[in-house]
């Protein structure tokens, strides 16, 4: 019985670690996406503004 409770505690702890790792990687990926996507969107917006101004 003690062994089972220890095992469940360990599994919960490891699950928590996996969740935090997943969260941090997700956060890093989000930051990278914003770093890549935002400049692209700004570039597209600039081109559109230049087209509108040019017309």
mmJSON file of the N, C-alpha and C atoms, coordinates in Angstrom:
{"data_MODEL":{"atom_site":{
"group_PDB":["ATOM","ATOM","ATOM","ATOM","ATOM","ATOM","ATOM","ATOM","ATOM","ATOM","ATOM","ATOM","ATOM","ATOM","ATOM","ATOM","ATOM","ATOM","ATOM","ATOM","ATOM","ATOM","ATOM","ATOM","ATOM","ATOM","ATOM","ATOM","ATOM","ATOM","ATOM","ATOM","ATOM","ATOM","ATOM","ATOM","ATOM","ATOM","ATOM","ATOM","ATOM","ATOM","ATOM","ATOM","ATOM","ATOM","ATOM","ATOM","ATOM","ATOM","ATOM","ATOM","ATOM","ATOM","ATOM","ATOM","ATOM","ATOM","ATOM","ATOM","ATOM","ATOM","ATOM","ATOM","ATOM","ATOM","ATOM","ATOM","ATOM","ATOM","ATOM","ATOM","ATOM","ATOM","ATOM","ATOM","ATOM","ATOM","ATOM","ATOM","ATOM","ATOM","ATOM","ATOM","ATOM","ATOM","ATOM","ATOM","ATOM","ATOM","ATOM","ATOM","ATOM","ATOM","ATOM","ATOM","ATOM","ATOM","ATOM","ATOM","ATOM","ATOM","ATOM","ATOM","ATOM","ATOM","ATOM","ATOM","ATOM","ATOM","ATOM","ATOM","ATOM","ATOM","ATOM","ATOM","ATOM","ATOM","ATOM","ATOM","ATOM","ATOM","ATOM","ATOM","ATOM","ATOM","ATOM","ATOM","ATOM","ATOM","ATOM","ATOM","ATOM","ATOM","ATOM","ATOM","ATOM","ATOM","ATOM","ATOM","ATOM","ATOM","ATOM","ATOM","ATOM","ATOM","ATOM","ATOM","ATOM","ATOM","ATOM","ATOM","ATOM","ATOM","ATOM","ATOM","ATOM","ATOM","ATOM","ATOM","ATOM","ATOM","ATOM","ATOM","ATOM"],
"id":[1,2,3,4,5,6,7,8,9,10,11,12,13,14,15,16,17,18,19,20,21,22,23,24,25,26,27,28,29,30,31,32,33,34,35,36,37,38,39,40,41,42,43,44,45,46,47,48,49,50,51,52,53,54,55,56,57,58,59,60,61,62,63,64,65,66,67,68,69,70,71,72,73,74,75,76,77,78,79,80,81,82,83,84,85,86,87,88,89,90,91,92,93,94,95,96,97,98,99,100,101,102,103,104,105,106,107,108,109,110,111,112,113,114,115,116,117,118,119,120,121,122,123,124,125,126,127,128,129,130,131,132,133,134,135,136,137,138,139,140,141,142,143,144,145,146,147,148,149,150,151,152,153,154,155,156,157,158,159,160,161,162,163,164,165],
"type_symbol":["N","C","C","N","C","C","N","C","C","N","C","C","N","C","C","N","C","C","N","C","C","N","C","C","N","C","C","N","C","C","N","C","C","N","C","C","N","C","C","N","C","C","N","C","C","N","C","C","N","C","C","N","C","C","N","C","C","N","C","C","N","C","C","N","C","C","N","C","C","N","C","C","N","C","C","N","C","C","N","C","C","N","C","C","N","C","C","N","C","C","N","C","C","N","C","C","N","C","C","N","C","C","N","C","C","N","C","C","N","C","C","N","C","C","N","C","C","N","C","C","N","C","C","N","C","C","N","C","C","N","C","C","N","C","C","N","C","C","N","C","C","N","C","C","N","C","C","N","C","C","N","C","C","N","C","C","N","C","C","N","C","C","N","C","C"],
"label_atom_id":["N","CA","C","N","CA","C","N","CA","C","N","CA","C","N","CA","C","N","CA","C","N","CA","C","N","CA","C","N","CA","C","N","CA","C","N","CA","C","N","CA","C","N","CA","C","N","CA","C","N","CA","C","N","CA","C","N","CA","C","N","CA","C","N","CA","C","N","CA","C","N","CA","C","N","CA","C","N","CA","C","N","CA","C","N","CA","C","N","CA","C","N","CA","C","N","CA","C","N","CA","C","N","CA","C","N","CA","C","N","CA","C","N","CA","C","N","CA","C","N","CA","C","N","CA","C","N","CA","C","N","CA","C","N","CA","C","N","CA","C","N","CA","C","N","CA","C","N","CA","C","N","CA","C","N","CA","C","N","CA","C","N","CA","C","N","CA","C","N","CA","C","N","CA","C","N","CA","C","N","CA","C","N","CA","C","N","CA","C","N","CA","C"],
"label_alt_id":[null,null,null,null,null,null,null,null,null,null,null,null,null,null,null,null,null,null,null,null,null,null,null,null,null,null,null,null,null,null,null,null,null,null,null,null,null,null,null,null,null,null,null,null,null,null,null,null,null,null,null,null,null,null,null,null,null,null,null,null,null,null,null,null,null,null,null,null,null,null,null,null,null,null,null,null,null,null,null,null,null,null,null,null,null,null,null,null,null,null,null,null,null,null,null,null,null,null,null,null,null,null,null,null,null,null,null,null,null,null,null,null,null,null,null,null,null,null,null,null,null,null,null,null,null,null,null,null,null,null,null,null,null,null,null,null,null,null,null,null,null,null,null,null,null,null,null,null,null,null,null,null,null,null,null,null,null,null,null,null,null,null,null,null,null],
"label_comp_id":["UNK","UNK","UNK","UNK","UNK","UNK","UNK","UNK","UNK","UNK","UNK","UNK","UNK","UNK","UNK","UNK","UNK","UNK","UNK","UNK","UNK","UNK","UNK","UNK","UNK","UNK","UNK","UNK","UNK","UNK","UNK","UNK","UNK","UNK","UNK","UNK","UNK","UNK","UNK","UNK","UNK","UNK","UNK","UNK","UNK","UNK","UNK","UNK","UNK","UNK","UNK","UNK","UNK","UNK","UNK","UNK","UNK","UNK","UNK","UNK","UNK","UNK","UNK","UNK","UNK","UNK","UNK","UNK","UNK","UNK","UNK","UNK","UNK","UNK","UNK","UNK","UNK","UNK","UNK","UNK","UNK","UNK","UNK","UNK","UNK","UNK","UNK","UNK","UNK","UNK","UNK","UNK","UNK","UNK","UNK","UNK","UNK","UNK","UNK","UNK","UNK","UNK","UNK","UNK","UNK","UNK","UNK","UNK","UNK","UNK","UNK","UNK","UNK","UNK","UNK","UNK","UNK","UNK","UNK","UNK","UNK","UNK","UNK","UNK","UNK","UNK","UNK","UNK","UNK","UNK","UNK","UNK","UNK","UNK","UNK","UNK","UNK","UNK","UNK","UNK","UNK","UNK","UNK","UNK","UNK","UNK","UNK","UNK","UNK","UNK","UNK","UNK","UNK","UNK","UNK","UNK","UNK","UNK","UNK","UNK","UNK","UNK","UNK","UNK","UNK"],
"label_asym_id":["A","A","A","A","A","A","A","A","A","A","A","A","A","A","A","A","A","A","A","A","A","A","A","A","A","A","A","A","A","A","A","A","A","A","A","A","A","A","A","A","A","A","A","A","A","A","A","A","A","A","A","A","A","A","A","A","A","A","A","A","A","A","A","A","A","A","A","A","A","A","A","A","A","A","A","A","A","A","A","A","A","A","A","A","A","A","A","A","A","A","A","A","A","A","A","A","A","A","A","A","A","A","A","A","A","A","A","A","A","A","A","A","A","A","A","A","A","A","A","A","A","A","A","A","A","A","A","A","A","A","A","A","A","A","A","A","A","A","A","A","A","A","A","A","A","A","A","A","A","A","A","A","A","A","A","A","A","A","A","A","A","A","A","A","A"],
"label_entity_id":["1","1","1","1","1","1","1","1","1","1","1","1","1","1","1","1","1","1","1","1","1","1","1","1","1","1","1","1","1","1","1","1","1","1","1","1","1","1","1","1","1","1","1","1","1","1","1","1","1","1","1","1","1","1","1","1","1","1","1","1","1","1","1","1","1","1","1","1","1","1","1","1","1","1","1","1","1","1","1","1","1","1","1","1","1","1","1","1","1","1","1","1","1","1","1","1","1","1","1","1","1","1","1","1","1","1","1","1","1","1","1","1","1","1","1","1","1","1","1","1","1","1","1","1","1","1","1","1","1","1","1","1","1","1","1","1","1","1","1","1","1","1","1","1","1","1","1","1","1","1","1","1","1","1","1","1","1","1","1","1","1","1","1","1","1"],
"label_seq_id":[1,1,1,2,2,2,3,3,3,4,4,4,5,5,5,6,6,6,7,7,7,8,8,8,9,9,9,10,10,10,11,11,11,12,12,12,13,13,13,14,14,14,15,15,15,16,16,16,17,17,17,18,18,18,19,19,19,20,20,20,21,21,21,22,22,22,23,23,23,24,24,24,25,25,25,26,26,26,27,27,27,28,28,28,29,29,29,30,30,30,31,31,31,32,32,32,33,33,33,34,34,34,35,35,35,36,36,36,37,37,37,38,38,38,39,39,39,40,40,40,41,41,41,42,42,42,43,43,43,44,44,44,45,45,45,46,46,46,47,47,47,48,48,48,49,49,49,50,50,50,51,51,51,52,52,52,53,53,53,54,54,54,55,55,55],
"pdbx_PDB_ins_code":[null,null,null,null,null,null,null,null,null,null,null,null,null,null,null,null,null,null,null,null,null,null,null,null,null,null,null,null,null,null,null,null,null,null,null,null,null,null,null,null,null,null,null,null,null,null,null,null,null,null,null,null,null,null,null,null,null,null,null,null,null,null,null,null,null,null,null,null,null,null,null,null,null,null,null,null,null,null,null,null,null,null,null,null,null,null,null,null,null,null,null,null,null,null,null,null,null,null,null,null,null,null,null,null,null,null,null,null,null,null,null,null,null,null,null,null,null,null,null,null,null,null,null,null,null,null,null,null,null,null,null,null,null,null,null,null,null,null,null,null,null,null,null,null,null,null,null,null,null,null,null,null,null,null,null,null,null,null,null,null,null,null,null,null,null],
"Cartn_x":[0.833,0.0,0.87,1.893,2.808,3.484,3.874,4.534,3.641,2.339,1.395,1.254,1.18,1.055,2.312,3.489,4.757,4.755,4.301,4.263,3.332,2.167,1.212,1.776,2.449,3.07,4.137,4.964,6.016,5.414,4.354,3.73,3.13,2.518,1.95,3.063,4.184,5.312,5.877,6.064,6.62,5.652,4.36,3.352,3.433,3.616,3.761,4.973,6.094,7.322,7.091,6.443,6.17,5.29,4.298,3.413,4.18,5.081,5.847,6.781,7.405,8.291,7.481,6.29,5.422,5.024,4.689,4.289,5.426,6.638,7.773,8.101,8.042,8.315,7.237,5.983,4.871,5.075,5.523,5.781,6.892,7.982,9.117,8.656,7.842,7.341,6.453,5.648,4.794,5.614,6.693,7.572,8.228,8.71,9.353,8.36,7.117,6.081,5.806,5.713,5.426,6.599,7.829,9.011,9.039,8.539,8.553,7.324,6.151,4.886,4.661,4.977,4.709,5.476,6.791,7.503,6.935,6.515,5.914,4.64,3.785,2.53,2.798,3.785,4.136,4.629,5.451,5.95,4.812,3.854,2.694,1.871,1.682,0.929,1.631,2.946,3.72,3.55,3.622,3.466,2.077,1.047,-0.323,-0.474,0.102,0.033,0.74,1.92,2.657,1.85,1.16,0.322,-0.811,-1.454,-2.567,-2.065,-0.914,-0.331,0.114,0.676,1.143,-0.014,-1.147,-2.335,-2.922],
"Cartn_y":[-1.206,0.0,1.259,1.285,2.429,2.597,1.466,1.471,2.134,1.803,2.362,3.877,4.34,5.787,6.511,5.91,6.488,6.58,5.52,5.455,6.532,6.702,7.707,9.114,9.352,10.658,10.94,9.939,10.1,10.381,9.666,9.857,11.249,11.726,13.077,14.108,13.908,14.832,14.872,13.679,13.615,14.245,14.038,14.647,16.172,16.68,18.12,18.658,17.908,18.312,18.338,17.297,17.217,18.391,18.728,19.845,21.159,21.37,22.621,22.691,21.555,21.508,21.825,21.208,21.432,22.894,23.473,24.879,25.776,25.511,26.366,26.254,25.03,24.867,25.552,25.458,26.117,27.625,28.142,29.577,30.015,29.228,29.543,29.537,28.526,28.432,29.632,30.046,31.218,32.464,32.621,33.782,33.753,32.584,32.446,32.752,32.228,32.486,33.978,34.65,36.087,36.839,36.377,37.036,36.892,35.753,35.512,36.13,35.905,36.298,37.804,38.436,39.874,40.705,40.498,41.248,41.011,39.773,39.461,40.261,40.278,41.031,42.517,43.045,44.467,44.756,43.846,44.007,44.021,43.109,43.04,44.32,44.778,46.023,47.202,47.266,48.359,48.34,47.14,47.009,47.492,47.088,47.497,49.003,49.587,51.047,51.75,51.234,51.834,51.744,50.621,50.451,51.463,51.62,52.565,53.987,54.328,55.666,55.872,54.812,54.887,55.113,54.478,54.656,56.029],
"Cartn_z":[0.0,0.0,0.0,0.837,0.886,-0.482,-1.076,-2.384,-3.43,-3.393,-4.355,-4.18,-2.928,-2.697,-3.165,-2.9,-3.363,-4.88,-5.516,-6.974,-7.527,-6.899,-7.371,-7.171,-6.043,-5.788,-6.846,-7.134,-8.141,-9.513,-9.86,-11.171,-11.266,-10.171,-10.159,-10.325,-9.606,-9.699,-11.114,-11.714,-13.067,-14.067,-13.839,-14.714,-14.625,-13.4,-13.21,-13.952,-13.852,-14.549,-16.053,-16.568,-18.004,-18.418,-17.568,-17.876,-17.928,-16.96,-16.944,-18.151,-18.494,-19.665,-20.913,-21.015,-22.175,-22.259,-21.088,-21.052,-21.509,-21.006,-21.352,-22.839,-23.392,-24.82,-25.642,-25.166,-25.851,-25.846,-24.685,-24.536,-25.487,-25.527,-26.405,-27.858,-28.216,-29.584,-29.908,-28.916,-29.11,-29.353,-28.573,-28.723,-30.101,-30.505,-31.815,-32.922,-32.778,-33.78,-33.891,-32.734,-32.759,-33.378,-33.087,-33.66,-35.175,-35.672,-37.125,-37.782,-37.17,-37.796,-37.752,-36.627,-36.476,-37.514,-37.678,-38.719,-40.115,-40.382,-41.685,-41.878,-40.838,-40.909,-41.084,-40.362,-40.476,-41.889,-42.427,-43.796,-44.803,-44.629,-45.531,-45.413,-44.172,-43.948,-44.615,-44.484,-45.106,-46.612,-47.191,-48.649,-49.055,-48.279,-48.589,-48.474,-47.422,-47.234,-48.388,-48.771,-49.885,-51.17,-51.382,-52.573,-52.573,-51.375,-51.264,-51.505,-50.883,-51.036,-52.488,-53.072,-54.452,-55.41,-55.138,-55.973,-55.654],
"occupancy":[1.0,1.0,1.0,1.0,1.0,1.0,1.0,1.0,1.0,1.0,1.0,1.0,1.0,1.0,1.0,1.0,1.0,1.0,1.0,1.0,1.0,1.0,1.0,1.0,1.0,1.0,1.0,1.0,1.0,1.0,1.0,1.0,1.0,1.0,1.0,1.0,1.0,1.0,1.0,1.0,1.0,1.0,1.0,1.0,1.0,1.0,1.0,1.0,1.0,1.0,1.0,1.0,1.0,1.0,1.0,1.0,1.0,1.0,1.0,1.0,1.0,1.0,1.0,1.0,1.0,1.0,1.0,1.0,1.0,1.0,1.0,1.0,1.0,1.0,1.0,1.0,1.0,1.0,1.0,1.0,1.0,1.0,1.0,1.0,1.0,1.0,1.0,1.0,1.0,1.0,1.0,1.0,1.0,1.0,1.0,1.0,1.0,1.0,1.0,1.0,1.0,1.0,1.0,1.0,1.0,1.0,1.0,1.0,1.0,1.0,1.0,1.0,1.0,1.0,1.0,1.0,1.0,1.0,1.0,1.0,1.0,1.0,1.0,1.0,1.0,1.0,1.0,1.0,1.0,1.0,1.0,1.0,1.0,1.0,1.0,1.0,1.0,1.0,1.0,1.0,1.0,1.0,1.0,1.0,1.0,1.0,1.0,1.0,1.0,1.0,1.0,1.0,1.0,1.0,1.0,1.0,1.0,1.0,1.0,1.0,1.0,1.0,1.0,1.0,1.0],
"B_iso_or_equiv":[0.0,0.0,0.0,0.0,0.0,0.0,0.0,0.0,0.0,0.0,0.0,0.0,0.0,0.0,0.0,0.0,0.0,0.0,0.0,0.0,0.0,0.0,0.0,0.0,0.0,0.0,0.0,0.0,0.0,0.0,0.0,0.0,0.0,0.0,0.0,0.0,0.0,0.0,0.0,0.0,0.0,0.0,0.0,0.0,0.0,0.0,0.0,0.0,0.0,0.0,0.0,0.0,0.0,0.0,0.0,0.0,0.0,0.0,0.0,0.0,0.0,0.0,0.0,0.0,0.0,0.0,0.0,0.0,0.0,0.0,0.0,0.0,0.0,0.0,0.0,0.0,0.0,0.0,0.0,0.0,0.0,0.0,0.0,0.0,0.0,0.0,0.0,0.0,0.0,0.0,0.0,0.0,0.0,0.0,0.0,0.0,0.0,0.0,0.0,0.0,0.0,0.0,0.0,0.0,0.0,0.0,0.0,0.0,0.0,0.0,0.0,0.0,0.0,0.0,0.0,0.0,0.0,0.0,0.0,0.0,0.0,0.0,0.0,0.0,0.0,0.0,0.0,0.0,0.0,0.0,0.0,0.0,0.0,0.0,0.0,0.0,0.0,0.0,0.0,0.0,0.0,0.0,0.0,0.0,0.0,0.0,0.0,0.0,0.0,0.0,0.0,0.0,0.0,0.0,0.0,0.0,0.0,0.0,0.0,0.0,0.0,0.0,0.0,0.0,0.0],
"pdbx_formal_charge":[null,null,null,null,null,null,null,null,null,null,null,null,null,null,null,null,null,null,null,null,null,null,null,null,null,null,null,null,null,null,null,null,null,null,null,null,null,null,null,null,null,null,null,null,null,null,null,null,null,null,null,null,null,null,null,null,null,null,null,null,null,null,null,null,null,null,null,null,null,null,null,null,null,null,null,null,null,null,null,null,null,null,null,null,null,null,null,null,null,null,null,null,null,null,null,null,null,null,null,null,null,null,null,null,null,null,null,null,null,null,null,null,null,null,null,null,null,null,null,null,null,null,null,null,null,null,null,null,null,null,null,null,null,null,null,null,null,null,null,null,null,null,null,null,null,null,null,null,null,null,null,null,null,null,null,null,null,null,null,null,null,null,null,null,null],
"auth_seq_id":[1,1,1,2,2,2,3,3,3,4,4,4,5,5,5,6,6,6,7,7,7,8,8,8,9,9,9,10,10,10,11,11,11,12,12,12,13,13,13,14,14,14,15,15,15,16,16,16,17,17,17,18,18,18,19,19,19,20,20,20,21,21,21,22,22,22,23,23,23,24,24,24,25,25,25,26,26,26,27,27,27,28,28,28,29,29,29,30,30,30,31,31,31,32,32,32,33,33,33,34,34,34,35,35,35,36,36,36,37,37,37,38,38,38,39,39,39,40,40,40,41,41,41,42,42,42,43,43,43,44,44,44,45,45,45,46,46,46,47,47,47,48,48,48,49,49,49,50,50,50,51,51,51,52,52,52,53,53,53,54,54,54,55,55,55],
"auth_comp_id":["UNK","UNK","UNK","UNK","UNK","UNK","UNK","UNK","UNK","UNK","UNK","UNK","UNK","UNK","UNK","UNK","UNK","UNK","UNK","UNK","UNK","UNK","UNK","UNK","UNK","UNK","UNK","UNK","UNK","UNK","UNK","UNK","UNK","UNK","UNK","UNK","UNK","UNK","UNK","UNK","UNK","UNK","UNK","UNK","UNK","UNK","UNK","UNK","UNK","UNK","UNK","UNK","UNK","UNK","UNK","UNK","UNK","UNK","UNK","UNK","UNK","UNK","UNK","UNK","UNK","UNK","UNK","UNK","UNK","UNK","UNK","UNK","UNK","UNK","UNK","UNK","UNK","UNK","UNK","UNK","UNK","UNK","UNK","UNK","UNK","UNK","UNK","UNK","UNK","UNK","UNK","UNK","UNK","UNK","UNK","UNK","UNK","UNK","UNK","UNK","UNK","UNK","UNK","UNK","UNK","UNK","UNK","UNK","UNK","UNK","UNK","UNK","UNK","UNK","UNK","UNK","UNK","UNK","UNK","UNK","UNK","UNK","UNK","UNK","UNK","UNK","UNK","UNK","UNK","UNK","UNK","UNK","UNK","UNK","UNK","UNK","UNK","UNK","UNK","UNK","UNK","UNK","UNK","UNK","UNK","UNK","UNK","UNK","UNK","UNK","UNK","UNK","UNK","UNK","UNK","UNK","UNK","UNK","UNK","UNK","UNK","UNK","UNK","UNK","UNK"],
"auth_asym_id":["A","A","A","A","A","A","A","A","A","A","A","A","A","A","A","A","A","A","A","A","A","A","A","A","A","A","A","A","A","A","A","A","A","A","A","A","A","A","A","A","A","A","A","A","A","A","A","A","A","A","A","A","A","A","A","A","A","A","A","A","A","A","A","A","A","A","A","A","A","A","A","A","A","A","A","A","A","A","A","A","A","A","A","A","A","A","A","A","A","A","A","A","A","A","A","A","A","A","A","A","A","A","A","A","A","A","A","A","A","A","A","A","A","A","A","A","A","A","A","A","A","A","A","A","A","A","A","A","A","A","A","A","A","A","A","A","A","A","A","A","A","A","A","A","A","A","A","A","A","A","A","A","A","A","A","A","A","A","A","A","A","A","A","A","A"],
"auth_atom_id":["N","CA","C","N","CA","C","N","CA","C","N","CA","C","N","CA","C","N","CA","C","N","CA","C","N","CA","C","N","CA","C","N","CA","C","N","CA","C","N","CA","C","N","CA","C","N","CA","C","N","CA","C","N","CA","C","N","CA","C","N","CA","C","N","CA","C","N","CA","C","N","CA","C","N","CA","C","N","CA","C","N","CA","C","N","CA","C","N","CA","C","N","CA","C","N","CA","C","N","CA","C","N","CA","C","N","CA","C","N","CA","C","N","CA","C","N","CA","C","N","CA","C","N","CA","C","N","CA","C","N","CA","C","N","CA","C","N","CA","C","N","CA","C","N","CA","C","N","CA","C","N","CA","C","N","CA","C","N","CA","C","N","CA","C","N","CA","C","N","CA","C","N","CA","C","N","CA","C","N","CA","C","N","CA","C","N","CA","C","N","CA","C"],
"pdbx_PDB_model_num":[1,1,1,1,1,1,1,1,1,1,1,1,1,1,1,1,1,1,1,1,1,1,1,1,1,1,1,1,1,1,1,1,1,1,1,1,1,1,1,1,1,1,1,1,1,1,1,1,1,1,1,1,1,1,1,1,1,1,1,1,1,1,1,1,1,1,1,1,1,1,1,1,1,1,1,1,1,1,1,1,1,1,1,1,1,1,1,1,1,1,1,1,1,1,1,1,1,1,1,1,1,1,1,1,1,1,1,1,1,1,1,1,1,1,1,1,1,1,1,1,1,1,1,1,1,1,1,1,1,1,1,1,1,1,1,1,1,1,1,1,1,1,1,1,1,1,1,1,1,1,1,1,1,1,1,1,1,1,1,1,1,1,1,1,1]
}}}
